[in-house]
Every structure is written in C-alpha cells, then in structure tokens.
C-alpha cells in the first residue's frame, strides 16, 4: 500500500465512522433514561473528537511538502 492509498483508506474509513456516529444521537433519545443518554452522548462526543484528530493529522500529512529543496 502506498502512502496515498493509506491516506485515502483512512479518510474513507473516517467518513464511514462519522456517518455511523450520526445515527447514535437520534437513537439515544429513544432510550428514555437520561442518565444513560448523558453517558452515551458524552462518549460519542469523545469518539468524535478523537476521530477529528485522526482526520486532521492525515490532512496535515497529505499537505506536507516532502521535498528537501529550500
């Protein structure tokens, strides 16, 4: 796997995870237990933050100039 292929795979996977994460919020409302809802929403938020870190790092790597010329 090349670097570009790895970047593309990570980006595609992050997009898939993001789309699946969006399904958690509406489903959580239907649980009917505020304490459980709060824990789930907090955990979902933390997962989203971590996913954004991955996405930003890949974007940073993608735009980095690998040339050695000054």
PQR file with spaces between the fields and no chain letter, atoms N, CA, C, O and H, PARSE charges and radii, in Angstrom:
ATOM       1  N    UNK     1       0.857   -1.171    0.000 -0.4000 1.5000
ATOM       2  CA   UNK     1       0.000    0.000    0.000 -0.0000 2.0000
ATOM       3  C    UNK     1       0.903    1.233    0.000  0.5500 1.7000
ATOM       4  O    UNK     1       1.858    1.328    0.770 -0.5500 1.4000
ATOM       5  N    UNK     2       0.577    2.158   -0.872 -0.4000 1.5000
ATOM       6  CA   UNK     2       1.346    3.394   -0.929 -0.0000 2.0000
ATOM       7  C    UNK     2       0.825    4.375    0.122  0.5500 1.7000
ATOM       8  O    UNK     2      -0.218    4.157    0.739 -0.5500 1.4000
ATOM       9  H    UNK     2      -0.199    2.081   -1.497  0.4000 1.0000
ATOM      10  N    UNK     3       1.566    5.442    0.304 -0.4000 1.5000
ATOM      11  CA   UNK     3       1.152    6.487    1.246 -0.0000 2.0000
ATOM      12  C    UNK     3      -0.193    7.084    0.832  0.5500 1.7000
ATOM      13  O    UNK     3      -1.078    7.280    1.665 -0.5500 1.4000
ATOM      14  H    UNK     3       2.413    5.620   -0.197  0.4000 1.0000
ATOM      15  N    UNK     4      -0.339    7.374   -0.475 -0.4000 1.5000
ATOM      16  CA   UNK     4      -1.603    7.950   -0.958 -0.0000 2.0000
ATOM      17  C    UNK     4      -2.772    6.987   -0.765  0.5500 1.7000
ATOM      18  O    UNK     4      -3.876    7.411   -0.423 -0.5500 1.4000
ATOM      19  H    UNK     4       0.380    7.215   -1.152  0.4000 1.0000
ATOM      20  N    UNK     5      -2.535    5.707   -0.980 -0.4000 1.5000
ATOM      21  CA   UNK     5      -3.587    4.716   -0.758 -0.0000 2.0000
ATOM      22  C    UNK     5      -3.967    4.642    0.725  0.5500 1.7000
ATOM      23  O    UNK     5      -5.143    4.527    1.070 -0.5500 1.4000
ATOM      24  H    UNK     5      -1.638    5.363   -1.258  0.4000 1.0000
ATOM      25  N    UNK     6      -2.963    4.708    1.585 -0.4000 1.5000
ATOM      26  CA   UNK     6      -3.220    4.679    3.028 -0.0000 2.0000
ATOM      27  C    UNK     6      -4.022    5.901    3.452  0.5500 1.7000
ATOM      28  O    UNK     6      -4.966    5.785    4.234 -0.5500 1.4000
ATOM      29  H    UNK     6      -2.008    4.802    1.305  0.4000 1.0000
ATOM      30  N    UNK     7      -3.655    7.062    2.945 -0.4000 1.5000
ATOM      31  CA   UNK     7      -4.384    8.295    3.259 -0.0000 2.0000
ATOM      32  C    UNK     7      -5.832    8.171    2.796  0.5500 1.7000
ATOM      33  O    UNK     7      -6.757    8.517    3.532 -0.5500 1.4000
ATOM      34  H    UNK     7      -2.888    7.157    2.310  0.4000 1.0000
ATOM      35  N    UNK     8      -6.024    7.679    1.583 -0.4000 1.5000
ATOM      36  CA   UNK     8      -7.382    7.526    1.051 -0.0000 2.0000
ATOM      37  C    UNK     8      -8.189    6.545    1.894  0.5500 1.7000
ATOM      38  O    UNK     8      -9.361    6.796    2.175 -0.5500 1.4000
ATOM      39  H    UNK     8      -5.273    7.397    0.985  0.4000 1.0000
ATOM      40  N    UNK     9      -7.587    5.439    2.298 -0.4000 1.5000
ATOM      41  CA   UNK     9      -8.303    4.457    3.107 -0.0000 2.0000
ATOM      42  C    UNK     9      -8.697    5.037    4.459  0.5500 1.7000
ATOM      43  O    UNK     9      -9.817    4.833    4.926 -0.5500 1.4000
ATOM      44  H    UNK     9      -6.635    5.234    2.070  0.4000 1.0000
ATOM      45  N    UNK    10      -7.776    5.759    5.081 -0.4000 1.5000
ATOM      46  CA   UNK    10      -8.073    6.371    6.381 -0.0000 2.0000
ATOM      47  C    UNK    10      -9.192    7.396    6.239  0.5500 1.7000
ATOM      48  O    UNK    10     -10.108    7.430    7.060 -0.5500 1.4000
ATOM      49  H    UNK    10      -6.866    5.925    4.701  0.4000 1.0000
ATOM      50  N    UNK    11      -9.125    8.223    5.211 -0.4000 1.5000
ATOM      51  CA   UNK    11     -10.163    9.231    5.004 -0.0000 2.0000
ATOM      52  C    UNK    11     -11.527    8.592    4.743  0.5500 1.7000
ATOM      53  O    UNK    11     -12.539    9.049    5.274 -0.5500 1.4000
ATOM      54  H    UNK    11      -8.381    8.194    4.544  0.4000 1.0000
ATOM      55  N    UNK    12     -11.555    7.557    3.941 -0.4000 1.5000
ATOM      56  CA   UNK    12     -12.808    6.860    3.653 -0.0000 2.0000
ATOM      57  C    UNK    12     -13.377    6.217    4.915  0.5500 1.7000
ATOM      58  O    UNK    12     -14.579    6.290    5.173 -0.5500 1.4000
ATOM      59  H    UNK    12     -10.733    7.186    3.509  0.4000 1.0000
ATOM      60  N    UNK    13     -12.513    5.596    5.687 -0.4000 1.5000
ATOM      61  CA   UNK    13     -12.948    4.959    6.923 -0.0000 2.0000
ATOM      62  C    UNK    13     -13.466    5.987    7.918  0.5500 1.7000
ATOM      63  O    UNK    13     -14.481    5.756    8.576 -0.5500 1.4000
ATOM      64  H    UNK    13     -11.537    5.537    5.478  0.4000 1.0000
ATOM      65  N    UNK    14     -12.784    7.112    8.033 -0.4000 1.5000
ATOM      66  CA   UNK    14     -13.246    8.180    8.926 -0.0000 2.0000
ATOM      67  C    UNK    14     -14.613    8.695    8.505  0.5500 1.7000
ATOM      68  O    UNK    14     -15.464    8.975    9.349 -0.5500 1.4000
ATOM      69  H    UNK    14     -11.959    7.299    7.499  0.4000 1.0000
ATOM      70  N    UNK    15     -14.821    8.820    7.211 -0.4000 1.5000
ATOM      71  CA   UNK    15     -16.118    9.276    6.716 -0.0000 2.0000
ATOM      72  C    UNK    15     -17.211    8.269    7.073  0.5500 1.7000
ATOM      73  O    UNK    15     -18.303    8.658    7.488 -0.5500 1.4000
ATOM      74  H    UNK    15     -14.130    8.593    6.525  0.4000 1.0000
ATOM      75  N    UNK    16     -16.923    6.992    6.915 -0.4000 1.5000
ATOM      76  CA   UNK    16     -17.890    5.949    7.253 -0.0000 2.0000
ATOM      77  C    UNK    16     -18.223    5.978    8.742  0.5500 1.7000
ATOM      78  O    UNK    16     -19.386    5.888    9.134 -0.5500 1.4000
ATOM      79  H    UNK    16     -16.036    6.676    6.577  0.4000 1.0000
ATOM      80  N    UNK    17     -17.185    6.104    9.560 -0.4000 1.5000
ATOM      81  CA   UNK    17     -17.395    6.162   11.009 -0.0000 2.0000
ATOM      82  C    UNK    17     -18.223    7.386   11.373  0.5500 1.7000
ATOM      83  O    UNK    17     -19.127    7.297   12.204 -0.5500 1.4000
ATOM      84  H    UNK    17     -16.239    6.177    9.241  0.4000 1.0000
ATOM      85  N    UNK    18     -17.928    8.520   10.766 -0.4000 1.5000
ATOM      86  CA   UNK    18     -18.685    9.753   11.037 -0.0000 2.0000
ATOM      87  C    UNK    18     -20.162    9.580   10.711  0.5500 1.7000
ATOM      88  O    UNK    18     -21.027    9.995   11.482 -0.5500 1.4000
ATOM      89  H    UNK    18     -17.194    8.593   10.091  0.4000 1.0000
ATOM      90  N    UNK    19     -20.444    8.971    9.578 -0.4000 1.5000
ATOM      91  CA   UNK    19     -21.835    8.757    9.187 -0.0000 2.0000
ATOM      92  C    UNK    19     -22.543    7.817   10.162  0.5500 1.7000
ATOM      93  O    UNK    19     -23.713    8.030   10.479 -0.5500 1.4000
ATOM      94  H    UNK    19     -19.741    8.634    8.951  0.4000 1.0000
ATOM      95  N    UNK    20     -21.866    6.803   10.631 -0.4000 1.5000
ATOM      96  CA   UNK    20     -22.455    5.882   11.601 -0.0000 2.0000
ATOM      97  C    UNK    20     -22.639    6.556   12.960  0.5500 1.7000
ATOM      98  O    UNK    20     -23.626    6.301   13.650 -0.5500 1.4000
ATOM      99  H    UNK    20     -20.915    6.630   10.373  0.4000 1.0000
ATOM     100  N    UNK    21     -21.708    7.403   13.341 -0.4000 1.5000
ATOM     101  CA   UNK    21     -21.812    8.115   14.619 -0.0000 2.0000
ATOM     102  C    UNK    21     -23.043    9.013   14.646  0.5500 1.7000
ATOM     103  O    UNK    21     -23.659    9.191   15.696 -0.5500 1.4000
ATOM     104  H    UNK    21     -20.906    7.611   12.781  0.4000 1.0000
ATOM     105  N    UNK    22     -23.402    9.577   13.502 -0.4000 1.5000
ATOM     106  CA   UNK    22     -24.572   10.458   13.446 -0.0000 2.0000
ATOM     107  C    UNK    22     -25.861    9.702   13.752  0.5500 1.7000
ATOM     108  O    UNK    22     -26.862   10.323   14.109 -0.5500 1.4000
ATOM     109  H    UNK    22     -22.902    9.432   12.648  0.4000 1.0000
ATOM     110  N    UNK    23     -25.860    8.400   13.621 -0.4000 1.5000
ATOM     111  CA   UNK    23     -27.043    7.586   13.907 -0.0000 2.0000
ATOM     112  C    UNK    23     -27.233    7.356   15.403  0.5500 1.7000
ATOM     113  O    UNK    23     -28.323    6.995   15.845 -0.5500 1.4000
ATOM     114  H    UNK    23     -25.047    7.895   13.330  0.4000 1.0000
ATOM     115  N    UNK    24     -26.178    7.562   16.179 -0.4000 1.5000
ATOM     116  CA   UNK    24     -26.241    7.314   17.620 -0.0000 2.0000
ATOM     117  C    UNK    24     -27.107    8.360   18.319  0.5500 1.7000
ATOM     118  O    UNK    24     -27.903    8.017   19.194 -0.5500 1.4000
ATOM     119  H    UNK    24     -25.292    7.856   15.820  0.4000 1.0000
ATOM     120  N    UNK    25     -26.962    9.614   17.948 -0.4000 1.5000
ATOM     121  CA   UNK    25     -27.675   10.696   18.634 -0.0000 2.0000
ATOM     122  C    UNK    25     -29.191   10.525   18.607  0.5500 1.7000
ATOM     123  O    UNK    25     -29.817   10.571   19.666 -0.5500 1.4000
ATOM     124  H    UNK    25     -26.316    9.893   17.238  0.4000 1.0000
ATOM     125  N    UNK    26     -29.803   10.331   17.448 -0.4000 1.5000
ATOM     126  CA   UNK    26     -31.265   10.174   17.463 -0.0000 2.0000
ATOM     127  C    UNK    26     -31.713    8.898   18.194  0.5500 1.7000
ATOM     128  O    UNK    26     -32.748    8.889   18.861 -0.5500 1.4000
ATOM     129  H    UNK    26     -29.295   10.293   16.588  0.4000 1.0000
ATOM     130  N    UNK    27     -30.941    7.847   18.064 -0.4000 1.5000
ATOM     131  CA   UNK    27     -31.310    6.598   18.731 -0.0000 2.0000
ATOM     132  C    UNK    27     -31.216    6.737   20.245  0.5500 1.7000
ATOM     133  O    UNK    27     -31.992    6.123   20.977 -0.5500 1.4000
ATOM     134  H    UNK    27     -30.100    7.855   17.522  0.4000 1.0000
ATOM     135  N    UNK    28     -30.274    7.538   20.712 -0.4000 1.5000
ATOM     136  CA   UNK    28     -30.087    7.722   22.148 -0.0000 2.0000
ATOM     137  C    UNK    28     -31.312    8.385   22.783  0.5500 1.7000
ATOM     138  O    UNK    28     -31.685    8.063   23.911 -0.5500 1.4000
ATOM     139  H    UNK    28     -29.644    8.037   20.118  0.4000 1.0000
ATOM     140  N    UNK    29     -31.927    9.306   22.057 -0.4000 1.5000
ATOM     141  CA   UNK    29     -33.122    9.989   22.577 -0.0000 2.0000
ATOM     142  C    UNK    29     -34.246    9.008   22.898  0.5500 1.7000
ATOM     143  O    UNK    29     -35.046    9.254   23.801 -0.5500 1.4000
ATOM     144  H    UNK    29     -31.624    9.568   21.140  0.4000 1.0000
ATOM     145  N    UNK    30     -34.311    7.910   22.173 -0.4000 1.5000
ATOM     146  CA   UNK    30     -35.400    6.946   22.344 -0.0000 2.0000
ATOM     147  C    UNK    30     -35.190    6.010   23.530  0.5500 1.7000
ATOM     148  O    UNK    30     -36.067    5.198   23.827 -0.5500 1.4000
ATOM     149  H    UNK    30     -33.661    7.710   21.439  0.4000 1.0000
ATOM     150  N    UNK    31     -34.072    6.101   24.204 -0.4000 1.5000
ATOM     151  CA   UNK    31     -33.792    5.180   25.303 -0.0000 2.0000
ATOM     152  C    UNK    31     -34.650    5.455   26.535  0.5500 1.7000
ATOM     153  O    UNK    31     -34.991    4.536   27.280 -0.5500 1.4000
ATOM     154  H    UNK    31     -33.360    6.761   23.963  0.4000 1.0000
ATOM     155  N    UNK    32     -34.992    6.709   26.743 -0.4000 1.5000
ATOM     156  CA   UNK    32     -35.857    7.046   27.860 -0.0000 2.0000
ATOM     157  C    UNK    32     -35.186    7.044   29.219  0.5500 1.7000
ATOM     158  O    UNK    32     -35.870    7.009   30.242 -0.5500 1.4000
ATOM     159  H    UNK    32     -34.715    7.455   26.138  0.4000 1.0000
ATOM     160  N    UNK    33     -33.884    7.079   29.252 -0.4000 1.5000
ATOM     161  CA   UNK    33     -33.144    7.110   30.523 -0.0000 2.0000
ATOM     162  C    UNK    33     -32.107    8.215   30.419  0.5500 1.7000
ATOM     163  O    UNK    33     -31.102    8.077   29.722 -0.5500 1.4000
ATOM     164  H    UNK    33     -33.328    7.107   28.421  0.4000 1.0000
ATOM     165  N    UNK    34     -32.360    9.313   31.120 -0.4000 1.5000
ATOM     166  CA   UNK    34     -31.489   10.484   30.991 -0.0000 2.0000
ATOM     167  C    UNK    34     -30.055   10.214   31.410  0.5500 1.7000
ATOM     168  O    UNK    34     -29.126   10.724   30.784 -0.5500 1.4000
ATOM     169  H    UNK    34     -33.176    9.425   31.687  0.4000 1.0000
ATOM     170  N    UNK    35     -29.859    9.431   32.447 -0.4000 1.5000
ATOM     171  CA   UNK    35     -28.501    9.148   32.905 -0.0000 2.0000
ATOM     172  C    UNK    35     -27.725    8.363   31.853  0.5500 1.7000
ATOM     173  O    UNK    35     -26.570    8.675   31.564 -0.5500 1.4000
ATOM     174  H    UNK    35     -30.614    9.017   32.955  0.4000 1.0000
ATOM     175  N    UNK    36     -28.356    7.360   31.292 -0.4000 1.5000
ATOM     176  CA   UNK    36     -27.707    6.556   30.249 -0.0000 2.0000
ATOM     177  C    UNK    36     -27.479    7.409   29.007  0.5500 1.7000
ATOM     178  O    UNK    36     -26.424    7.326   28.378 -0.5500 1.4000
ATOM     179  H    UNK    36     -29.295    7.107   31.527  0.4000 1.0000
ATOM     180  N    UNK    37     -28.460    8.224   28.658 -0.4000 1.5000
ATOM     181  CA   UNK    37     -28.323    9.106   27.499 -0.0000 2.0000
ATOM     182  C    UNK    37     -27.120   10.033   27.659  0.5500 1.7000
ATOM     183  O    UNK    37     -26.350   10.226   26.719 -0.5500 1.4000
ATOM     184  H    UNK    37     -29.317    8.291   29.169  0.4000 1.0000
ATOM     185  N    UNK    38     -26.966   10.596   28.837 -0.4000 1.5000
ATOM     186  CA   UNK    38     -25.861   11.519   29.092 -0.0000 2.0000
ATOM     187  C    UNK    38     -24.512   10.824   28.918  0.5500 1.7000
ATOM     188  O    UNK    38     -23.594   11.384   28.318 -0.5500 1.4000
ATOM     189  H    UNK    38     -27.592   10.439   29.601  0.4000 1.0000
ATOM     190  N    UNK    39     -24.395    9.615   29.437 -0.4000 1.5000
ATOM     191  CA   UNK    39     -23.134    8.872   29.315 -0.0000 2.0000
ATOM     192  C    UNK    39     -22.845    8.539   27.848  0.5500 1.7000
ATOM     193  O    UNK    39     -21.717    8.692   27.381 -0.5500 1.4000
ATOM     194  H    UNK    39     -25.141    9.160   29.925  0.4000 1.0000
ATOM     195  N    UNK    40     -23.866    8.088   27.136 -0.4000 1.5000
ATOM     196  CA   UNK    40     -23.687    7.735   25.723 -0.0000 2.0000
ATOM     197  C    UNK    40     -23.305    8.961   24.896  0.5500 1.7000
ATOM     198  O    UNK    40     -22.396    8.891   24.069 -0.5500 1.4000
ATOM     199  H    UNK    40     -24.782    7.964   27.516  0.4000 1.0000
ATOM     200  N    UNK    41     -23.990   10.074   25.112 -0.4000 1.5000
ATOM     201  CA   UNK    41     -23.687   11.284   24.345 -0.0000 2.0000
ATOM     202  C    UNK    41     -22.293   11.816   24.657  0.5500 1.7000
ATOM     203  O    UNK    41     -21.601   12.310   23.766 -0.5500 1.4000
ATOM     204  H    UNK    41     -24.728   10.130   25.783  0.4000 1.0000
ATOM     205  N    UNK    42     -21.880   11.718   25.914 -0.4000 1.5000
ATOM     206  CA   UNK    42     -20.530   12.149   26.275 -0.0000 2.0000
ATOM     207  C    UNK    42     -19.498   11.262   25.586  0.5500 1.7000
ATOM     208  O    UNK    42     -18.516   11.764   25.040 -0.5500 1.4000
ATOM     209  H    UNK    42     -22.442   11.317   26.638  0.4000 1.0000
ATOM     210  N    UNK    43     -19.712    9.956   25.607 -0.4000 1.5000
ATOM     211  CA   UNK    43     -18.785    9.027   24.958 -0.0000 2.0000
ATOM     212  C    UNK    43     -18.760    9.246   23.445  0.5500 1.7000
ATOM     213  O    UNK    43     -17.695    9.207   22.829 -0.5500 1.4000
ATOM     214  H    UNK    43     -20.510    9.548   26.050  0.4000 1.0000
ATOM     215  N    UNK    44     -19.920    9.474   22.855 -0.4000 1.5000
ATOM     216  CA   UNK    44     -19.995    9.736   21.417 -0.0000 2.0000
ATOM     217  C    UNK    44     -19.237   11.015   21.065  0.5500 1.7000
ATOM     218  O    UNK    44     -18.569   11.084   20.034 -0.5500 1.4000
ATOM     219  H    UNK    44     -20.785    9.506   23.356  0.4000 1.0000
ATOM     220  N    UNK    45     -19.346   12.014   21.917 -0.4000 1.5000
ATOM     221  CA   UNK    45     -18.609   13.260   21.698 -0.0000 2.0000
ATOM     222  C    UNK    45     -17.107   13.009   21.755  0.5500 1.7000
ATOM     223  O    UNK    45     -16.361   13.513   20.916 -0.5500 1.4000
ATOM     224  H    UNK    45     -19.889   11.958   22.755  0.4000 1.0000
ATOM     225  N    UNK    46     -16.665   12.239   22.730 -0.4000 1.5000
ATOM     226  CA   UNK    46     -15.234   11.930   22.855 -0.0000 2.0000
ATOM     227  C    UNK    46     -14.732   11.163   21.630  0.5500 1.7000
ATOM     228  O    UNK    46     -13.637   11.428   21.134 -0.5500 1.4000
ATOM     229  H    UNK    46     -17.271   11.829   23.412  0.4000 1.0000
ATOM     230  N    UNK    47     -15.534   10.217   21.148 -0.4000 1.5000
ATOM     231  CA   UNK    47     -15.156    9.481   19.938 -0.0000 2.0000
ATOM     232  C    UNK    47     -15.036   10.420   18.745  0.5500 1.7000
ATOM     233  O    UNK    47     -14.124   10.289   17.929 -0.5500 1.4000
ATOM     234  H    UNK    47     -16.424   10.002   21.551  0.4000 1.0000
ATOM     235  N    UNK    48     -15.961   11.363   18.651 -0.4000 1.5000
ATOM     236  CA   UNK    48     -15.934   12.327   17.555 -0.0000 2.0000
ATOM     237  C    UNK    48     -14.681   13.199   17.619  0.5500 1.7000
ATOM     238  O    UNK    48     -14.062   13.476   16.592 -0.5500 1.4000
ATOM     239  H    UNK    48     -16.702   11.470   19.313  0.4000 1.0000
ATOM     240  N    UNK    49     -14.316   13.622   18.806 -0.4000 1.5000
ATOM     241  CA   UNK    49     -13.101   14.425   18.981 -0.0000 2.0000
ATOM     242  C    UNK    49     -11.873   13.628   18.535  0.5500 1.7000
ATOM     243  O    UNK    49     -11.020   14.153   17.819 -0.5500 1.4000
ATOM     244  H    UNK    49     -14.820   13.396   19.640  0.4000 1.0000
ATOM     245  N    UNK    50     -11.783   12.387   18.948 -0.4000 1.5000
ATOM     246  CA   UNK    50     -10.647   11.544   18.565 -0.0000 2.0000
ATOM     247  C    UNK    50     -10.617   11.301   17.058  0.5500 1.7000
ATOM     248  O    UNK    50      -9.545   11.290   16.452 -0.5500 1.4000
ATOM     249  H    UNK    50     -12.476   11.961   19.529  0.4000 1.0000
ATOM     250  N    UNK    51     -11.773   11.108   16.460 -0.4000 1.5000
ATOM     251  CA   UNK    51     -11.853   10.917   15.017 -0.0000 2.0000
ATOM     252  C    UNK    51     -11.374   12.166   14.280  0.5500 1.7000
ATOM     253  O    UNK    51     -10.690   12.063   13.262 -0.5500 1.4000
ATOM     254  H    UNK    51     -12.643   11.117   16.953  0.4000 1.0000
ATOM     255  N    UNK    52     -11.728   13.336   14.788 -0.4000 1.5000
ATOM     256  CA   UNK    52     -11.275   14.590   14.176 -0.0000 2.0000
ATOM     257  C    UNK    52      -9.752   14.734   14.260  0.5500 1.7000
ATOM     258  O    UNK    52      -9.127   15.279   13.351 -0.5500 1.4000
ATOM     259  H    UNK    52     -12.284   13.420   15.615  0.4000 1.0000
ATOM     260  N    UNK    53      -9.171   14.253   15.331 -0.4000 1.5000
ATOM     261  CA   UNK    53      -7.708   14.287   15.463 -0.0000 2.0000
ATOM     262  C    UNK    53      -7.083   13.451   14.353  0.5500 1.7000
ATOM     263  O    UNK    53      -6.121   13.882   13.717 -0.5500 1.4000
ATOM     264  H    UNK    53      -9.679   13.810   16.070  0.4000 1.0000
ATOM     265  N    UNK    54      -7.621   12.267   14.118 -0.4000 1.5000
ATOM     266  CA   UNK    54      -7.111   11.402   13.049 -0.0000 2.0000
ATOM     267  C    UNK    54      -7.240   12.108   11.706  0.5500 1.7000
ATOM     268  O    UNK    54      -6.290   12.134   10.925 -0.5500 1.4000
ATOM     269  H    UNK    54      -8.403   11.917   14.635  0.4000 1.0000
ATOM     270  N    UNK    55      -8.398   12.675   11.436 -0.4000 1.5000
ATOM     271  CA   UNK    55      -8.626   13.344   10.160 -0.0000 2.0000
ATOM     272  C    UNK    55      -7.671   14.512    9.956  0.5500 1.7000
ATOM     273  O    UNK    55      -7.129   14.685    8.864 -0.5500 1.4000
ATOM     274  H    UNK    55      -9.171   12.654   12.071  0.4000 1.0000
ATOM     275  N    UNK    56      -7.462   15.305   10.984 -0.4000 1.5000
ATOM     276  CA   UNK    56      -6.572   16.464   10.874 -0.0000 2.0000
ATOM     277  C    UNK    56      -5.124   16.040   10.663  0.5500 1.7000
ATOM     278  O    UNK    56      -4.400   16.681    9.901 -0.5500 1.4000
ATOM     279  H    UNK    56      -7.902   15.164   11.871  0.4000 1.0000
ATOM     280  N    UNK    57      -4.697   14.987   11.315 -0.4000 1.5000
ATOM     281  CA   UNK    57      -3.331   14.519   11.143 -0.0000 2.0000
ATOM     282  C    UNK    57      -3.101   14.008    9.720  0.5500 1.7000
ATOM     283  O    UNK    57      -2.047   14.251    9.133 -0.5500 1.4000
ATOM     284  H    UNK    57      -5.285   14.467   11.934  0.4000 1.0000
ATOM     285  N    UNK    58      -4.075   13.312    9.177 -0.4000 1.5000
ATOM     286  CA   UNK    58      -3.953   12.811    7.807 -0.0000 2.0000
ATOM     287  C    UNK    58      -3.933   13.972    6.820  0.5500 1.7000
ATOM     288  O    UNK    58      -3.159   13.959    5.862 -0.5500 1.4000
ATOM     289  H    UNK    58      -4.931   13.115    9.654  0.4000 1.0000
ATOM     290  N    UNK    59      -4.771   14.967    7.043 -0.4000 1.5000
ATOM     291  CA   UNK    59      -4.765   16.149    6.170 -0.0000 2.0000
ATOM     292  C    UNK    59      -3.418   16.854    6.249  0.5500 1.7000
ATOM     293  O    UNK    59      -2.870   17.263    5.225 -0.5500 1.4000
ATOM     294  H    UNK    59      -5.400   14.978    7.820  0.4000 1.0000
ATOM     295  N    UNK    60      -2.883   16.999    7.451 -0.4000 1.5000
ATOM     296  CA   UNK    60      -1.585   17.639    7.627 -0.0000 2.0000
ATOM     297  C    UNK    60      -0.500   16.863    6.876  0.5500 1.7000
ATOM     298  O    UNK    60       0.344   17.460    6.208 -0.5500 1.4000
ATOM     299  H    UNK    60      -3.328   16.667    8.283  0.4000 1.0000
ATOM     300  N    UNK    61      -0.524   15.548    6.986 -0.4000 1.5000
ATOM     301  CA   UNK    61       0.452   14.712    6.290 -0.0000 2.0000
ATOM     302  C    UNK    61       0.279   14.822    4.782  0.5500 1.7000
ATOM     303  O    UNK    61       1.261   14.864    4.042 -0.5500 1.4000
ATOM     304  H    UNK    61      -1.209   15.063    7.529  0.4000 1.0000
ATOM     305  N    UNK    62      -0.945   14.866    4.336 -0.4000 1.5000
ATOM     306  CA   UNK    62      -1.242   14.951    2.914 -0.0000 2.0000
ATOM     307  C    UNK    62      -0.713   16.241    2.305  0.5500 1.7000
ATOM     308  O    UNK    62      -0.279   16.254    1.153 -0.5500 1.4000
ATOM     309  H    UNK    62      -1.744   14.831    4.938  0.4000 1.0000
ATOM     310  N    UNK    63      -0.746   17.315    3.065 -0.4000 1.5000
ATOM     311  CA   UNK    63      -0.317   18.616    2.530 -0.0000 2.0000
ATOM     312  C    UNK    63       1.140   18.950    2.829  0.5500 1.7000
ATOM     313  O    UNK    63       1.645   19.991    2.409 -0.5500 1.4000
ATOM     314  H    UNK    63      -1.098   17.305    4.001  0.4000 1.0000
ATOM     315  N    UNK    64       1.809   18.065    3.553 -0.4000 1.5000
ATOM     316  CA   UNK    64       3.216   18.320    3.867 -0.0000 2.0000
ATOM     317  C    UNK    64       4.050   18.207    2.598  0.5500 1.7000
ATOM     318  O    UNK    64       3.832   17.323    1.769 -0.5500 1.4000
ATOM     319  H    UNK    64       1.399   17.219    3.895  0.4000 1.0000
ATOM     320  N    UNK    65       4.984   19.096    2.467 -0.4000 1.5000
ATOM     321  CA   UNK    65       5.900   19.095    1.323 -0.0000 2.0000
ATOM     322  C    UNK    65       7.079   18.196    1.681  0.5500 1.7000
ATOM     323  O    UNK    65       7.826   18.488    2.616 -0.5500 1.4000
ATOM     324  H    UNK    65       5.161   19.814    3.140  0.4000 1.0000
ATOM     325  N    UNK    66       7.243   17.110    0.943 -0.4000 1.5000
ATOM     326  CA   UNK    66       8.326   16.167    1.220 -0.0000 2.0000
ATOM     327  C    UNK    66       9.624   16.514    0.501  0.5500 1.7000
ATOM     328  O    UNK    66      10.588   15.750    0.561 -0.5500 1.4000
ATOM     329  H    UNK    66       6.637   16.873    0.184  0.4000 1.0000
ATOM     330  N    UNK    67       9.659   17.639   -0.165 -0.4000 1.5000
ATOM     331  CA   UNK    67      10.891   17.993   -0.873 -0.0000 2.0000
ATOM     332  C    UNK    67      11.953   18.440    0.110  0.5500 1.7000
ATOM     333  O    UNK    67      11.660   18.928    1.202 -0.5500 1.4000
ATOM     334  H    UNK    67       8.876   18.260   -0.214  0.4000 1.0000
ATOM     335  N    UNK    68      13.202   18.258   -0.312 -0.4000 1.5000
ATOM     336  CA   UNK    68      14.324   18.669    0.535 -0.0000 2.0000
ATOM     337  C    UNK    68      14.936   19.971    0.044  0.5500 1.7000
ATOM     338  O    UNK    68      15.907   20.456    0.626 -0.5500 1.4000
ATOM     339  H    UNK    68      13.440   17.861   -1.199  0.4000 1.0000
ATOM     340  N    UNK    69      14.390   20.538   -1.007 -0.4000 1.5000
ATOM     341  CA   UNK    69      14.902   21.796   -1.539 -0.0000 2.0000
ATOM     342  C    UNK    69      14.435   22.960   -0.680  0.5500 1.7000
ATOM     343  O    UNK    69      13.321   22.959   -0.157 -0.5500 1.4000
ATOM     344  H    UNK    69      13.601   20.145   -1.480  0.4000 1.0000
ATOM     345  N    UNK    70      15.305   23.951   -0.543 -0.4000 1.5000
ATOM     346  CA   UNK    70      14.941   25.140    0.210 -0.0000 2.0000
ATOM     347  C    UNK    70      14.604   26.290   -0.676  0.5500 1.7000
ATOM     348  O    UNK    70      14.275   27.371   -0.186 -0.5500 1.4000
ATOM     349  H    UNK    70      16.210   23.952   -0.968  0.4000 1.0000
